[in-house]
């Protein structure tokens, strides 16, 4: 219930992994918010906790774009307008998108696949994941959006080779 801090702040949209939800990352989001970011933690309707993996992940970049629309006041029918204190706090010129596991696959698709690139994304952060559709068309001429890639060598779910492949992909 605090009054919003004055000024514009960068936006971070962070996508959960399979069988997760946005609330899984609240402690991380609180740290980012204290550091001066507006943070959105969407929960995807068809890959959330209790559902697990869904082929709908290919639509999740559109969900991320919708969240960006919503928080920048750019989209019609998003429920917020430029007068909303949250929208008025978002610097639409500084947008980061991150994700964990399946959320990282969402980020890759939405930032680097020609099918789904949202040009408003300035930087990506991917944790323990990579594109599930790297062999599909659309990754040949990706934008040069900077990426922070985090992947643990002992990850039991996604082999570290996936992260290594992403480093090779980005450097190509």
N, C-alpha and C positions, 0 to 999 in steps of 0.2 A: 504493500500500500504506500510505498515511498513515492515521492514526486520524482519524475524522471530527471536525470542529470542533464544540464544544458549541453547542447552541442550535438554533433553527428558522430556516430560510432560505426565501425566496420561490422558487417554481418557475417556470422559463421552459421552455416546450415550443416548439421552433422547427422548422417544416416546410420541407423542401427543395422546390425547383421541379422542373419536368419534366426528365427525364434527369439527375437529381442523386441525392444521397443525404445522409444525416445527416452523414457524415464530411466533407462539403464545408464544413461550418461549424464544425469543431473549433477553429480559431484564435479565432473569435468567442466560442464557448462557453467557451473557457479564460479569456478576458478577463472574461466575466460571472461565471464561477466564482470568479475572484480577487476580484471585487467583492462576493461574498457571496451568490450565487444557486446553486441546484441547477438544472442545465441538462440537458434531454433533447433528443436529436436523432434522432427516429425516421426510419427509411427505409421508405417506403411500398412494399409489395410489387409493385404494378402500375403505378407511375409513376416507378420508380427508374432509375438509370443503366442504359443498355442497353435500356430499354423505351420511354422517352420519355413522350409523352402517352397517357393512358388515360381512358376514360369512367368509370373507377372512382373518379375524384377526388371524386365525390359521396358516396362512402363514407368518405373520409379524415377528416372530422370525428369519426366514430365511432372511428377509430384514435387520434386525438388524445385523445378522452375515455378510451379504454382506457389510454393512457400515463398520464394524470392518475390514473385509478383505481389503476394499478399503483404509482405513486410515492407516493400518499397512503395506500395500504393499504385503499382503499375497495372495490375490486372482488374478487369471488370468482374464484378460479382464476387470479389474476394472477401467482402465484409468489412474491410478497413478502408479509410480514405486518408488523404494527406493530413487531415486535422487530428487523426488519432495520435496520442502521445508516443506510442510505440513506433508507428510509421515515421513520425517526425524526428525520431532519434536515429533512424537507419541511414547510413551513408551508402546510397545505392551505387556509388562508384568504387566501393571497396568491399568485395564479396569473396569469401572463402567457402568452399564446399568440402566437407570431409566425410569419411565413412569408415566403418569397421566391417571386415569380412564381406558379407553380401552387400553391405552399405558401400564398401570400397568398390565393388563391381558397379554399383549404381553411379558412383562418382566417375569412374573411368568412362562409362558409357555417356554420361551427361557432359563431360568435359573434353573428351578426346575422340568420340565416334561421330562422324559427320552426320549420322542420323539424328543426333540428339543434342548437339553442342549448344549450350547456353552461353552466348558471348559475354554475358555479364560476369561470369566466373573469372576472378583474377588469379586465384591460386587454389590448389587442391591439397588435401591431407588424406592419405589412405593408410589404414592400419590393417595389416594381416589380410590382404585381399588383392584381387586383380580381376580383370575382365573375364567373365565367363564366355564371352563371345568374341575373343580376340581373332579367331579365324574367320569371322564374318566380315563382309565388306564394311568399309567406313572408317577403318583405322589407318588407312594409308597416308593421309595428308592431315594429320591432327594438328591443332593449334599448338603454339609453344607455351601454353599455360604452365607456369612453374608448379612442381609437385614435391611435397614432402612425403616420402614413403617410409613407413615404419613396419618392420616385420621381425618377429623374434625367431631365432634359429630353432627353438624348442617348441614351436607352435604345433599342438597336436591336431588341429583342424585343417589348417591351410599350410602346406609345405612351404618352407622358406624359398624354395625354387621358384614359386610363383612371384615372390617379391623380386628375386634376381632377374626373372624374365621381364618384369616391368621396368627395371633399370635399363636392361638391354633395349627394350622397346622405346623408351623415352630418349635414349641416347642415339638411336638409329636415325 
